[in-house]
Amino acid sequence: MMDYPRDYLMYTAILGFFSFCWFGWAQEAPQEGWRLGLGIASVIALIFGILGGVLSYFHWHDASILNNKGDFKWYLVFFISEMILAVIGAIFLLLMGKSSWVSIWVSFIVAIHFVGLKFVFNDKSLFLLTSLMILVTISSIPLSNHFKVAPSAILGIGNGICLLLFSVLGLVRFLQIQ
């Protein structure tokens, strides 16, 4: 990825916010002793989301790959496609009485959408994020059985950590080019 300061800050904001969301989803049915850690992780993720958002506001006119209308169009295509697939799959699973699989489906869709975003942002690290989130998704069923929790607890913790780390990475990358 070339140096696009605003994009790094948006990584911090967006990935921090969605890390917060995944940590929240993990609180659906975790072990009782996990709640405090999940709460702390949620607050940390939210802080990075807010920090990234505030810094993005102050650096809004900095370089961004999304200033290219073609790249922005592809970004929207991937984002809207992800949302449609996630909703259709979730509705199907709910109608089939498989509500515990909704978080697994959403995790898989979110993970693979980063493959497309790699090409929009020309950022190979998004392949790593995809791989980590797919690993979390695949391991969620056996781990949820082992720990006797809902898959959403494992997915929320694993994806929350992955996204938080990439949120922090966005901020570090921004600071390195300043």
N, C-alpha and C positions, 0 to 999 in steps of 0.2 A: 504494500500500500504506500502510495506516495504520501507526503505530509499534508494531511487535511485536518487542521486543528479542530474545526467545528465537528467533523465526523468522530474524532476521538472523544470529544466531550459528549456527543450524542450517544456514543457507545456507553459512556459512563452513566448518562441519564436513563436511557432506555433499558439497558441490561440491569442496572441497579433497581429500577422500578419493577421489572419482571422477576428479578431475584426475590424481591419483597413479595410479589404475588405467589411465587412457588413456595416460599417459606410459609406463607399464609395457607396455601392449599395443604401443606404438610400437617397443618394443625387440625385437619378433618378427623383423624383417628390415630394419633401417634401413641407411643407408650407414655404414660403419665410423666415419667422422669425426663422426657424430651422437651416438654412444653417451655420451660425457662430458656433453654438453649435456642429453641425455635423463635421465641419472642425476642431474644437478644439479636439473633441473626437477622430477623425481620427489621428491627430498628436500624442496624448497620446498613442493610441493603437500601432501606428507605433514605437514609442519610446520603448514600452515594447517588441515589436517583435524584434527590433534590439538589445536591451539590452539582452534579452534572447538568441538570436543567438550568440552574442559576448561571453557571459558567457558560453554558451554550448561549444563553440570552446575551451575555456580555461579549460573546465572540461570534455573534450571528453572521457578521459580514466577513468572517475569516473564510479561507478556502474550504470548499466542500465538493466532493465528487458529485453530489446531488445537484450542484449548480448546472450540470450538464443535463438538459431536459431528457435526453435519451436514457441516461442512468436513472434519473428520478422516475421515469415511466416504468422501467424494469423493477425498480424498488417497489412501486405500487402494485405491479403485477404479482410479484412474489408475496407481498404482504396480504393482498386481497385474496389470492389463491389459498394461502395458508388459512385464513379465517374461514373461507367457505368450506374447505375440506375438513377443518376441525369441527365446525358446526354440524355439517352433514353427518360425519362419523359419530359425533356425540349423540345426535338425535337418533340415529340408527341403533346405537348401543343401548340407549335408554329405552327405546321401543322394544328391544330384544330382552330387556330385563338385566342387562349387564352394566349397571351403573358403575361398578368398581373398575371397569375397563376404560371409562371415559378419560381418566387422567393419563392412562397409558397411551391411548390414542393421541391425545393432545400433545403429550411429550414427544411422541414419534414425529408428528407433523411439525412441531416447533424445531426439533433437531434437524430435520432434513431441509427446512426452509433456509438454514444457514448456508447450505451448499449453493443455492441460487444467489444469496447475498454475497458470497465470496466473489462471484463474478461481477456483481455491481460495484463492490467496494475494492476489488482487486486486493483482497486481504486473505492470504493463505491461512492465517490463524483461525479463520472461521471454519476451516476443515477440522481443525483440532476441537473446536467447540462442538461441531456436529458429532464427531466421534465420541467425545465424552458424554454428550447427552444421549446418544444411542446406547452407549454402554450402561448408563443409568437406567434407561428405559428397559433394556433387556434384563438387567439384574433386578429390577423392581419386583417381579413376581416371586422368584425364589427368596429374596431378602425379606419381602413382606410376609411370606409364609414362615420364615425362620424367626423373625422378630414378633410375629403374631400381630401385625398392624395392617392397615389398609395400604394398597400399593401407592396411594397418594402421599403417604407419609415418607416413603422411600424416595419417590419421584420428587417431592417437594424439597426434601433435604438435598438430594443429589443435584437436581437442576438449579436449586437456589444457590448452592455453593459454586457450581460451574459459572452461572451467570454473574454472580458477585465477583468472582475472580476476573472475569473478562471485563466487568465494569471497572474494577481497579486497574486492570491493564490499559483500558482506554485512557484513564486519568494519567497513568505513568507515561504513556506514549505522548499525550498532550504536553506534559511537563518536560519531556525530553527534547521537544522541538521548540520550546519557548526560549 
